[in-house]
Amino acid sequence: MKFHTLKKTNITISEIGLGTNAVGGHNLFENLNEQDGKELVSAALDLGITFIDTADIYGKGRSEELVGEVLKKYSREDFVLATKGGRHWFEDGSVKTDNHPHYLRGAFENSLKRLQMDYVDLYYLHFPDNETPLAESIGELSRLKEEGKIRAIGISNVTLDQLIEANVHNDISVLQSPYNMLNRSAEQDLLPYCIKNDISFIPYGPLAYGLLGGKYTKDFKLGTGDWRISDPLFQDELFEQTLVKVDALKEIAKEKQTTLPNLALAWLLAQDGVDAVIPGGKHKKQVAANVEATDVLLTKEDLVNIEGILL
């Protein structure tokens, strides 16, 4: 396993991390098995993954509870834990984005309790609420950092203007944003800003939510409760066009004696500014496969060939 240091910190993370939205994320996926989720986290740690990513909205607290149950069995120095806040859910099932400092502090304290932790290594503002000034929201996270409850501050799902506003005092160490072979919008402005301003970029959805897993065929249909049903990549004509690219990428993966998912992860890690990837999964065998991506080395020729397919 290779390791990198989060920008503006002394926090070292494995370049292959673990996303846990399918660990107890019953509001995001159908038919999840919680025991499988816990075994996924354990397998990741046992295989050398030290960077675990969750959020309070995954399962409306359940993901943090399950992740915490597993992590308490390990030494605190053996992992780097990231979680996110800013999504307020209510008893009637509704969810509202809330960046107010008072809410964020309460949400953070609740996350600590569910995770059974004294501190979190990395805490993200999950979504902007487009009402609270981001300087106020990040200011509250800075106070939590001063109190020793957060080691680094991150932000997610923001535009360039919002990122600039949030980073007005240079407090942001990490940006988490969608980025993969099939969605490269981050390259337009977010990634260049991060490189210039010493911010680690952590892509989410590195496997395009399963499309770069290479198993889908033209007749694949998502369940009605699957959140991915709103993603354009899964819809009609674009879905079929994407599968053509996926087939071509499979050939390159074959030439490199690796899998398509690992090719996709290695491609991200080859991009300037990307310090880690956080593929998720539902079963421990998936994390065992993901770890092998750290050994895939892409040459300049490989990257040119991949670019020809993705254009």
Rosetta blueprint (number, residue, H / E / L):
1 M L
2 K L
3 F E
4 H E
5 T E
6 L L
7 K L
8 K L
9 T L
10 N L
11 I L
12 T E
13 I E
14 S E
15 E L
16 I E
17 G L
18 L E
19 G E
20 T L
21 N L
22 A L
23 V L
24 G L
25 G L
26 H L
27 N L
28 L L
29 F L
30 E L
31 N L
32 L L
33 N L
34 E H
35 Q H
36 D H
37 G H
38 K H
39 E H
40 L H
41 V H
42 S H
43 A H
44 A H
45 L H
46 D H
47 L L
48 G L
49 I L
50 T L
51 F E
52 I E
53 D E
54 T L
55 A L
56 D L
57 I L
58 Y L
59 G L
60 K L
61 G L
62 R H
63 S H
64 E H
65 E H
66 L H
67 V H
68 G H
69 E H
70 V H
71 L H
72 K L
73 K L
74 Y L
75 S L
76 R H
77 E H
78 D H
79 F L
80 V E
81 L E
82 A E
83 T E
84 K E
85 G E
86 G L
87 R E
88 H E
89 W E
90 F L
91 E L
92 D L
93 G L
94 S L
95 V E
96 K E
97 T E
98 D L
99 N L
100 H L
101 P H
102 H H
103 Y H
104 L H
105 R H
106 G H
107 A H
108 F H
109 E H
110 N H
111 S H
112 L H
113 K H
114 R H
115 L H
116 Q L
117 M L
118 D L
119 Y L
120 V E
121 D E
122 L E
123 Y E
124 Y E
125 L E
126 H L
127 F L
128 P L
129 D L
130 N L
131 E L
132 T L
133 P L
134 L H
135 A H
136 E H
137 S H
138 I H
139 G H
140 E H
141 L H
142 S H
143 R H
144 L H
145 K H
146 E H
147 E L
148 G L
149 K L
150 I E
151 R E
152 A E
153 I E
154 G E
155 I E
156 S E
157 N L
158 V L
159 T L
160 L H
161 D H
162 Q H
163 L H
164 I H
165 E H
166 A H
167 N L
168 V L
169 H L
170 N L
171 D L
172 I E
173 S E
174 V E
175 L E
176 Q E
177 S E
178 P E
179 Y L
180 N E
181 M L
182 L L
183 N E
184 R L
185 S H
186 A H
187 E H
188 Q L
189 D L
190 L H
191 L H
192 P H
193 Y H
194 C H
195 I H
196 K H
197 N L
198 D L
199 I L
200 S E
201 F E
202 I E
203 P E
204 Y E
205 G L
206 P L
207 L L
208 A H
209 Y H
210 G H
211 L H
212 L H
213 G H
214 G L
215 K L
216 Y L
217 T L
218 K L
219 D L
220 F L
221 K L
222 L L
223 G L
224 T L
225 G L
226 D L
227 W H
228 R H
229 I H
230 S H
231 D L
232 P H
233 L H
234 F H
235 Q L
236 D H
237 E H
238 L H
239 F H
240 E H
241 Q H
242 T H
243 L H
244 V H
245 K H
246 V H
247 D H
248 A H
249 L H
250 K H
251 E H
252 I H
253 A H
254 K H
255 E H
256 K L
257 Q L
258 T L
259 T L
260 L H
261 P H
262 N H
263 L H
264 A H
265 L H
266 A H
267 W H
268 L H
269 L H
270 A L
271 Q L
272 D L
273 G L
274 V E
275 D L
276 A L
277 V E
278 I L
279 P L
280 G L
281 G L
282 K L
283 H L
284 K H
285 K H
286 Q H
287 V H
288 A H
289 A H
290 N H
291 V H
292 E H
293 A H
294 T H
295 D H
296 V L
297 L L
298 L L
299 T L
300 K H
301 E H
302 D H
303 L H
304 V H
305 N H
306 I H
307 E H
308 G H
309 I H
310 L H
311 L L
